[in-house]
């Protein structure tokens, strides 16, 4: 699958061009708007790769596969692409290498924290605590060089799906049901962000259904920075059950004009 072809951009496209193309295609093919789920996932996968400088570089210049593995199942001199990002030193070839997978929920990925691991090292069961950085993403690999004496630990992170927030790189997306009356006349609603803040979000009069509202800097932390992604709210209209008949009559009269 050609990710550039999927987004309809050239291989020398800038990050802004990639983001603009993604947003246009994601809006067209979003399942909530009747789009094809498989096509939307294909677009999402392409953006996940091309929007990340490291992933894009690996995609553009794939490295030859095939390592010499030791008896413990790991390559003797494995280089982790996130070693430099997180300030870790590359292990010496003579050091043992351990690897494990850790699953975290989206809130932990947002806040960061600690996680307790139970690993068998040197033929004995040991307990270790690792630091989870803020903004850790699904598929991210982090190297811990000083955790296990004279050994290196690589952790593959898996971020579990969240029922309310859908993560797209550093941005979060969610749906909000709004009365059709509020879309017509205007109103507001309370929205709780992933950080736990409750914000009052304004709905302007004559707001169209399925518009997307943006709350800046209320998305996920961007690793190794003080910045955050954005929160996007898709407006999904509903018709209240208790609409007064006078309102219905007024709408009917307006339609007949």
C-alpha positions in Angstrom: 0.0 0.0 0.0 1.4 3.4 -1.1 0.6 5.8 1.8 1.4 8.8 -0.5 -1.1 7.6 -3.1 -3.7 7.0 -0.4 -3.5 10.6 0.7 -3.1 11.9 -2.8 0.1 13.8 -2.1 3.6 13.7 -3.7 6.6 12.1 -1.9 8.0 15.5 -1.2 4.8 16.8 0.4 5.3 19.0 3.4 3.8 18.1 6.9 1.1 20.8 6.3 0.2 19.4 2.9 -0.1 15.9 4.4 -2.3 17.1 7.3 -4.5 19.1 4.9 -5.0 16.1 2.6 -5.7 13.8 5.6 -8.3 16.1 7.1 -10.1 16.4 3.8 -10.2 12.7 3.1 -11.0 11.8 6.7 -14.0 14.1 6.6 -15.2 12.5 3.3 -14.8 8.9 4.4 -15.6 9.1 8.2 -18.0 6.3 9.1 -20.1 8.7 11.1 -20.8 10.4 7.8 -21.6 7.3 5.9 -18.1 6.6 4.7 -16.4 3.3 4.3 -14.8 2.1 7.5 -12.0 0.1 5.6 -11.1 3.2 3.5 -11.1 5.4 6.6 -8.8 3.1 8.4 -6.5 3.0 5.3 -6.4 6.8 5.3 -5.7 6.8 9.1 -2.9 4.4 8.7 -1.3 6.4 6.0 -1.5 9.6 8.1 -0.1 7.9 11.2 3.0 6.9 9.2 3.5 10.1 7.1 2.8 12.6 9.9 5.5 11.1 12.2 9.0 12.1 11.0 10.6 8.9 12.3 8.0 6.6 10.8 8.0 8.5 7.5 11.8 8.2 7.3 11.6 4.5 7.9 8.9 4.1 5.3 10.8 6.1 2.7 14.1 4.3 3.4 13.3 0.8 4.6 16.2 -1.0 6.2 17.1 -4.6 5.1 15.4 -7.2 7.3 17.1 -10.1 8.9 19.1 -10.2 12.2 21.3 -12.8 13.8 19.4 -13.9 16.9 20.9 -15.3 20.0 19.5 -18.2 22.0 17.2 -16.0 24.0 15.4 -14.9 20.8 16.7 -11.3 20.4 19.2 -9.8 18.0 22.7 -9.3 19.7 22.9 -5.6 18.7 19.4 -4.3 18.2 19.1 -0.6 17.7 15.9 1.0 19.0 14.7 4.0 17.0 13.5 5.7 20.2 16.8 5.4 22.0 17.9 8.9 21.0 14.4 10.4 21.5 14.3 9.4 25.1 17.9 10.1 25.9 18.9 6.5 26.4 22.3 5.1 25.5 22.6 2.2 23.1 23.5 -1.0 24.9 26.8 -2.8 24.5 26.6 -5.9 22.3 27.6 -8.1 25.3 24.7 -7.0 27.5 21.5 -9.2 27.7 18.5 -7.8 26.0 15.0 -8.3 27.4 11.8 -7.3 25.7 8.1 -7.1 26.8 4.8 -5.5 25.9 2.9 -3.2 28.2 -0.7 -2.2 27.7 -1.9 1.1 29.1 -5.2 3.0 28.9 -5.6 6.3 27.2 -5.7 8.3 30.4 -2.4 6.8 31.5 -0.9 7.6 28.1 -2.1 11.2 28.7 -0.8 11.6 32.3 2.2 9.3 32.2 3.1 7.4 35.3 4.6 4.2 36.5 4.0 0.5 35.7 5.2 -2.5 37.6 6.7 -5.4 35.6 7.3 -8.9 36.7 10.2 -10.4 34.6 12.3 -13.5 34.7 15.9 -12.3 34.5 19.0 -14.3 35.3 16.7 -17.4 35.9 14.8 -15.6 38.7 11.5 -13.7 38.9 12.1 -10.0 39.6 9.9 -6.9 40.0 10.7 -3.7 38.2 9.0 -0.3 37.9 9.2 1.6 34.7 8.3 5.2 34.0 5.7 5.8 31.3 6.3 9.1 29.5 3.4 11.5 28.8 2.0 11.1 25.3 3.2 7.5 24.8 1.5 6.2 21.6 0.4 2.8 20.4 3.4 0.9 18.9 6.0 3.1 20.6 9.2 1.4 21.7 11.1 2.7 24.7 14.5 1.5 25.8 15.4 1.3 29.6 19.1 0.8 29.9 19.7 1.2 33.7 16.6 -0.6 35.0 18.0 -4.2 34.9 21.7 -4.4 36.1 24.0 -5.0 33.2 21.1 -5.5 30.8 18.8 -3.6 28.5 15.0 -3.7 28.5 12.8 -2.7 25.5 9.1 -2.1 26.1 6.6 -2.1 23.3 3.6 0.0 24.3 0.0 -0.8 23.4 -2.5 1.9 24.1 -6.0 0.5 24.6 -9.0 2.0 22.7 -11.1 4.5 24.6 -14.9 4.6 24.5 -15.2 8.4 24.5 -12.0 9.6 22.8 -10.6 8.4 19.5 -6.9 9.2 19.2 -5.4 10.3 15.9 -1.7 10.9 16.5 -1.8 13.8 19.1 -5.4 14.9 18.4 -8.5 13.5 20.1 -11.9 13.1 18.4 -15.3 12.5 20.0 -19.0 12.8 19.2 -21.5 15.1 21.0 -25.3 14.8 20.6 -27.0 18.2 20.3 -30.7 19.0 20.1 -31.7 20.2 16.6 -33.3 23.2 18.4 -29.9 24.2 19.8 -28.4 24.0 16.4 -31.1 26.3 15.1 -31.3 28.8 17.9 -27.9 28.5 19.5 -27.0 27.2 22.9 -24.1 25.6 24.8 -23.1 22.3 26.5 -20.6 21.2 29.1 -17.7 19.1 27.8 -15.3 17.2 30.0 -11.8 17.0 28.5 -9.4 14.0 28.9 -7.5 16.2 31.5 -10.7 16.3 33.6 -11.6 19.9 33.0 -15.2 20.8 32.4 -15.6 23.4 29.6 -18.6 25.3 28.4 -18.8 24.9 24.6 -20.9 27.4 22.6 -23.2 26.4 19.8 -23.8 29.3 17.5 -27.3 29.9 15.9 -27.8 28.1 12.6 -25.0 25.6 13.2 -25.1 22.9 10.6 -25.3 19.2 11.7 -22.1 17.2 11.7 -19.9 20.2 12.0 -16.7 19.7 13.9 -15.8 22.0 16.8 -12.2 22.4 17.8 -10.8 23.0 21.3 -7.2 23.9 21.0 -4.5 22.2 23.1 -6.9 19.8 24.8 -5.6 16.7 23.0 -2.7 14.4 23.9 0.7 15.6 25.1 3.3 15.7 22.3 6.3 13.7 23.6 9.5 15.6 24.4 7.7 19.0 24.3 5.5 21.2 26.3 2.8 21.2 23.6 -0.5 19.3 23.2 -2.7 18.3 20.3 -6.2 19.5 19.9 -9.7 18.1 20.8 -12.3 17.9 18.0 -16.0 17.4 18.7 -18.3 16.1 16.0 -21.8 17.5 16.4 -24.5 14.8 16.0 -28.0 16.2 15.9 -31.1 14.6 17.5 -34.8 15.6 17.6 -36.2 15.9 21.1 -39.2 13.8 21.9 -41.0 16.6 23.8 -41.1 19.3 21.1 -44.1 21.5 21.6 -46.7 21.2 18.8 -46.6 25.0 18.4 -43.0 24.8 17.3 -43.9 22.0 14.9 -46.8 24.2 13.5 -44.5 27.2 13.2 -42.0 25.1 11.2 -44.7 23.7 9.0 -46.0 27.3 8.3 -42.4 28.4 7.5 -42.0 25.5 5.1 -45.2 26.4 3.2 -44.0 29.9 2.5 
